[in-house]
Amino acid sequence: MTRPADRLAAVGACPAERGVLAVSGPDAEDFLQGQLSQDVAALAEGQSAWSLILQPQGRIDAFVRVTRQAPDRFVLDTDGPLGQVVARLKRFMLRTDVTLAPLDWQCIAVRGPGATGAAVSGEIVAPVPAGGVDVLGVAPAVAEDVPRIDRETLEVHRIRAGFPRMGVDIDDRTIPAEAEVVSFTVSFTKGCFTGQELVARMDSRGSTAPRYLRLLTVEGRVDLPGGEPITVADGTDIGTVTSAAWDAAAGSTVALGYIRRSVEMPAVVQVAGCSAQAAAVPR
C-alpha cells in the first residue's frame, strides 16, 4: 500500500524505470574510460559511480551510472532513452572488441534515512546522491517491512534533492556545469575522454555557466508543466521550469528549473502567477 510521506524523514521503496546496458569484452574498460567522464578504470568489482557521456563539444548525451561487475564487464543504467546511449557508444566503437547488450532488468528505488541499511537483494545495489540506493537485477527485492511509496512521492524526493532526470532536466543542449552534476560525475585526474575540453576548461578557469539548475518551492498545489517560464516581479523572464511534483506531506509544489546565473540565491521569483522560493540545489 502506498501513502504520502516525507521521504527526507522516512524510508520507502518504489519501482523505478531504468534502461540497463551490459558493456563487455576485452576492450570494455579502455573503451569506457575514453567515453565516460568518470574514472572507470578505478572501479573495483561491484562498485558504481555516476558519470556523463558527452558530445565532443562537451554537451551531455547521456547521464548514466556505471558499475563494474567483472574485469571485462560493466553495466550502465540510465533514466533516459537506452537506445540513445547505445547509438552514441556505437559511433565511437572503431576496431574495438566490445559488445553492447541491453538487459531486461528491473529497478527498485529505496530512499530516505536508513535506506542503505534496508534488506535488499539484486545483481547491483548502488548508492544514489539523492540519498538512498537503487536495487537492480532480473528480480530485485526489498524487505517487506520497508514501506512502499508511490511514484509521485519518489519524484518529490528526487526534486527536493536537486537530482536531475535525463530527458527532462537534462537534454543534449545541457552542459555539465549548469546541471550541477560535475562534483559527482567527472574525474579530473583520469586522463582524456570525449568532451573533456569544455568541462576541464571551465573547472581550471573557474568559469560560470549562463544558467544553473535551481530548486523551486510554491505553497499549495500548482500545475507547473515543463517549459513554464520563471520570472521576477517586473515580468522579466529569468528561466524555465523543467520538472515538478506535488509534495502532499508538505502541502507545497516543488520543482526544478534553470535560472540565469545573475539571479543570486536564495530568491523570490514568480511562476504560473504564484510566488516561489528559489534556492541552489543541495550538493
N, C-alpha and C positions, 0 to 999 in steps of 0.2 A: 504494500500500500504506500502511495506517495503522499507527501504533505509539504506545505510551505515550511521552510525552516531557514534560519540564519546560518549559512554554511561557514561563516567565519567563526562560529561558536560551537558547531556540532559536526559530526562526521556523517557522511551519507554516500550512497553509491547509485550510479545511473549508467545504463548503456550509452556508449558514445560512438559516433561514426568516425572511423579512421580507415583510410586506404593503406594497405600494407604491402610492401615490396621486398622480396629477398634479392640481395645482390651477392653473387658468389662466384668463385673461380680463383685461379692462381694470381690474377692481377687485380682482384677486388679491392684490396687495401690501397694499393698505389693509385688505382683509378679514382676511388672516392676521396683520397687525400688531395687529389688535384681538382676535384669538383665541388667539394663541400667546404664551407668556411670554418668548420670545426676540425680539431686535430684528431682525425680518425685513427691514425697510427698509434696514438697514445691510449686508446680504449682497451681495457682488459676484457676478457670474455665475460659476458653478462652485463657489462657497463654500457650505459646510454648517455647521450649528450644531444642537446638541441642544436640545430645547425640551419644554415641557409644554402640554397643552390642559387647562384647568382648568374645574371646575364654578364657577358664580357664588359658591359658598361657599368656594372655594379648594381643594377636594379634587381629586385627579387623575383625569381622564377618559382621558387618553392620554399616553404617553411616546414622543416621536417625534424623528426627525431631519428637519430641513428644509433643502433645497438649492435655491438659485436657479439655474435653467437659462437663463432669459431675463428681460427686464424684466417680462413679464407671465405667466411660467410658473415654478411651483415644484413640487418633488417632496417629498412626505412619505413616510417609511418607518418601520415600527414592527414589533416582535415580538409586539405584542398583536393582537386581532381588528381587521382593517381595517374591517369593517362598523360597528364601534363608533365608529371615527374619522369615517367618512362620516356616520353618523347624527348624531353630535354637531355636526359642522360645519354640516350642513343645517339644524339647529334655529336657527342664527343667520344664515342666508343670506336676509335680508329686503331686497328691492329692491337686489340685488347682482348685478352682471354677472360671475359666476364659474362655471366648470364644474369638476366633480369627476369624474375618470376613473381607475378602478383600472387599474394597469399589470401585464401579465403578465411581470414581470421576475424575474430570479434574483439571488441574492446569494452571494458567496464571502467568508468572513471570513479575513483574514490577520493573525496575531497573533505577538507576540514581538519582541525587539530586531531591528532591520533590516527590519521589516515595511513601513515607509514607503518603503524603498528597493527593494522587490521589484518585478520587472517585471510589471505588471498592465495590463489594459485593460477599459474599461466606460464606460457613459454617466456614471456617478458613481463617483469614488474618494474616500472620505471617512474622515477620522481618527476613531478611537474612543477615549474617555477611558481605557478599559481597557488601551490600548496596542496599536496596530496600525491597520489600515484595513479598511473594507468596500468591496467592489467590486460595484456594482450595474449591471444592464442586461439587455438581451434575451439576450445570450450573454457574460457576464463571463468573463474569462480570467486565469489566473495562470501565470507561467512554470513549465515542467515541473521545473526544478531546485529549486523550493520544495517541501519535504516536505509530504505530505498527512497530516492528523491526523484522528482520529475525533471524533464529536460529544461524547463524554464528556470528552475532553481539552480541547475548546473550552469546555465547561461549567466545567471546573476553572479554566481561565484567567479566565473571567467572574467566578466566585465569588471567587477569590483577589483579583481587582481590586476587589471590592465593587461591581460594576456590576449594578444591579437589572434584573429582567426584568418587563415589563408582563404582568399577569395571573397572575404567580407571586409576585414580591416586592413588587409594587405592584398595588393594585386601587382601585376607586372610593371607598374609605374612607380611603385614604392621603393625608396632606398632604405637600407637598414637603420640608419641613424634616426630617421623620423618616426619609425615604428617602435623605437625604444627597445630594441632586442639585441643590440650589439654586445651588451655586457655578458650575455649567457649563450650567444650563438657563434661568436667569432674568436678564433685563436690568432694572436698577433705574433706568435713565435714558431708556427708550424712550417712556414715557407709559402711558396706560391700556390694560389688556387684561382680558378676562373672568377673574375670580377673583383679581385683583391684590391686593385689600384685605387678605386674610389673610397673603399672602406678604410684602407691604410692611410690615404692622404688626409681624409677628414680627421682621423684619430691623431696623426702626427702633428697636424697644424692646429688642432683644437677647433676645427671648423664647425659651424652650426648648420642645421638643416633649415629649409624655409618654413617648415611646419613640424609639429610634433603631435603624437597621439596623446590625448587627454581624457580624463575621466569626468563625466558629467553626471550630476545628480539633480533631479527635479522632484519636488514634493508632489505626491499624488500620482495617479495613473495617466500617462500622456502617450499618445501614439507618436513614435519617433522613427519613421522609416529611414532606411539608408539613403543618404543624399540630402536629408533635411538640412537647410542652412543654419549655421550658428552665427549670430550677430552680436554686436554690442548695443547699448541703449539707443544710440542715434540711428540704428539700422544698418551700420556698416557691416558688410559680410566679412567674417574672420575665419570661417572654417565650415566643416561639413560633418554631420553625424554618419558613422559607419555601421554601428550595431547598437541595439538597445534591448532592455528586458524590464519586466515589472517585478520589483522586489516586494513580494507580499508581506514578508516579515517586517520590513522597514517602512512600508507604506509609501514607497517612492519609486520613481523610474530611474534606472541607471543606464548610462550609455557610454560608448567610446566614440571619439571623433577626432579629426585633425584640426588643430588651431594654429594660426600663424605664430611664429616664434616671437614676434614683437609683443604679444599679449602675455604679460607676466602672470605667473601662477602663485597663489590661487586667484581666481577672478570670478566676478558675477557676469554671466552672459545671458543672451536671450535665445530660446529655441522653441519653435512651434507656438509662439505667442506667450511663452512662460519664462519666468526667471529660473536660471540654473546655476548651480555652483560648479565651476570648472577647476580641476586640480591636476597636477602631474600624476601619472600612473605610478603605483608602488613599484619600487625596484630595490 
